Amino acid sequence: MKTLKIAVSSTDGVNINMHFGSSTHFLIFEINDKIAEFLELRENPTKHINEHKDRWNGALELLKDCQIIFCSKIGDIPKSILEKNGIKVVISKNTLKEALKEYMFS
């Protein structure tokens, strides 16, 4: 398995429980040889936005080095934007541990 960077939308670091558009931060993990390692917490700036696309573009810039994002919900337009930029979207309401295990061993 090649090395992957995964962004996770979580309020507590345990559960995948944030809507992509409401995420104030993302937990960044690296998966290598089926082992997940926490790298960093990335704050998603809560600047004033004129349109929703400003929020999506900001998150895209923040996550541009990630290949996958785990979130509990996401709208069709931001999902499409992420996928067009090579970021796979995984919608899950599991714990982070279970979602990573499912993804890595599926």
Phi and psi in degrees as a GROMACS rama.xvg file:
@    title "Ramachandran Plot"
@    xaxis  label "Phi"
@    yaxis  label "Psi"
@TYPE xy
-76.6566  162.995  LYS-2
-70.8492  132.996  THR-3
-126.969  145.856  LEU-4
-105.912  132.464  LYS-5
-122.288  134.467  ILE-6
-102.514  136.706  ALA-7
-125.091  132.04  VAL-8
-97.8314  103.003  SER-9
-147.2  140.314  SER-10
-83.965  -23.6802  THR-11
-126.117  0.171218  ASP-12
76.497  1.44292  GLY-13
-114.042  -44.621  VAL-14
-110.882  146.495  ASN-15
-87.1631  100.333  ILE-16
-140.479  21.056  ASN-17
-120.795  140.746  MET-18
-71.005  137.167  HIS-19
-50.8513  -47.2422  PHE-20
-68.3112  -18.0991  GLY-21
-101.959  0.682283  SER-22
-67.1871  121.846  SER-23
-88.1713  -14.4268  THR-24
-160.131  165.263  HIS-25
-132.981  137.784  PHE-26
-87.8839  130.576  LEU-27
-109.479  126.187  ILE-28
-121.082  154.188  PHE-29
-118.237  131.926  GLU-30
-110.405  125.488  ILE-31
-142.388  126.145  ASN-32
53.0633  42.2345  ASP-33
62.7646  23.4549  LYS-34
-118.495  126.747  ILE-35
-97.5097  130.769  ALA-36
-125.883  128.937  GLU-37
-69.4196  130.015  PHE-38
-103.484  -49.5628  LEU-39
-168.946  166.524  GLU-40
-107.561  125.114  LEU-41
-110.085  120.862  ARG-42
-75.6107  134.274  GLU-43
-97.0328  105.788  ASN-44
-53.3727  135.538  PRO-45
-100.11  52.8524  THR-46
-73.3737  160.648  LYS-47
-64.588  131.741  HIS-48
-117.392  144.413  ILE-49
-84.8658  -34.9037  ASN-50
-141.258  158.539  GLU-51
-58.1351  -34.1273  HIS-52
-61.8442  -25.7751  LYS-53
-63.686  -39.8983  ASP-54
-66.159  -44.1513  ARG-55
-65.2812  -41.9794  TRP-56
-65.8689  -36.1329  ASN-57
-64.757  -43.3762  GLY-58
-67.0381  -37.9828  ALA-59
-61.2793  -43.1663  LEU-60
-63.4175  -40.3041  GLU-61
-65.7839  -32.5504  LEU-62
-109.788  13.7913  LEU-63
-60.9512  -20.0177  LYS-64
-94.032  4.0396  ASP-65
-96.5781  149.651  CYS-66
-100.702  -18.9957  GLN-67
-142.541  146.044  ILE-68
-129.042  133.424  ILE-69
-102.739  128.361  PHE-70
-148.837  163.817  CYS-71
-81.8516  -29.2905  SER-72
-154.777  157.334  LYS-73
-160.548  144.559  ILE-74
-74.6913  161.729  GLY-75
-62.7247  -40.415  ASP-76
-68.6818  -51.2721  ILE-77
-63.2057  -34.3946  PRO-78
-60.9587  -45.5696  LYS-79
-62.5125  -41.5277  SER-80
-63.1048  -45.9333  ILE-81
-61.3922  -46.8399  LEU-82
-65.8634  -36.2878  GLU-83
-64.8687  -22.0658  LYS-84
-99.612  16.3845  ASN-85
81.9312  15.5424  GLY-86
-106.918  116.702  ILE-87
-75.9809  137.671  LYS-88
-105.508  126.192  VAL-89
-117.055  117.418  VAL-90
-94.1829  125.336  ILE-91
-151.755  149.124  SER-92
-120.669  19.1712  LYS-93
-79.9488  177.909  ASN-94
-70.7476  158.157  THR-95
-59.0026  -43.6156  LEU-96
-59.2872  -46.962  LYS-97
-66.3704  -42.3116  GLU-98
-64.6799  -42.1785  ALA-99
-64.4732  -41.5456  LEU-100
-62.5652  -46.623  LYS-101
-58.6223  -44.7955  GLU-102
-66.9343  -47.1176  TYR-103
-68.7279  -30.9453  MET-104
-109.756  16.2522  PHE-105
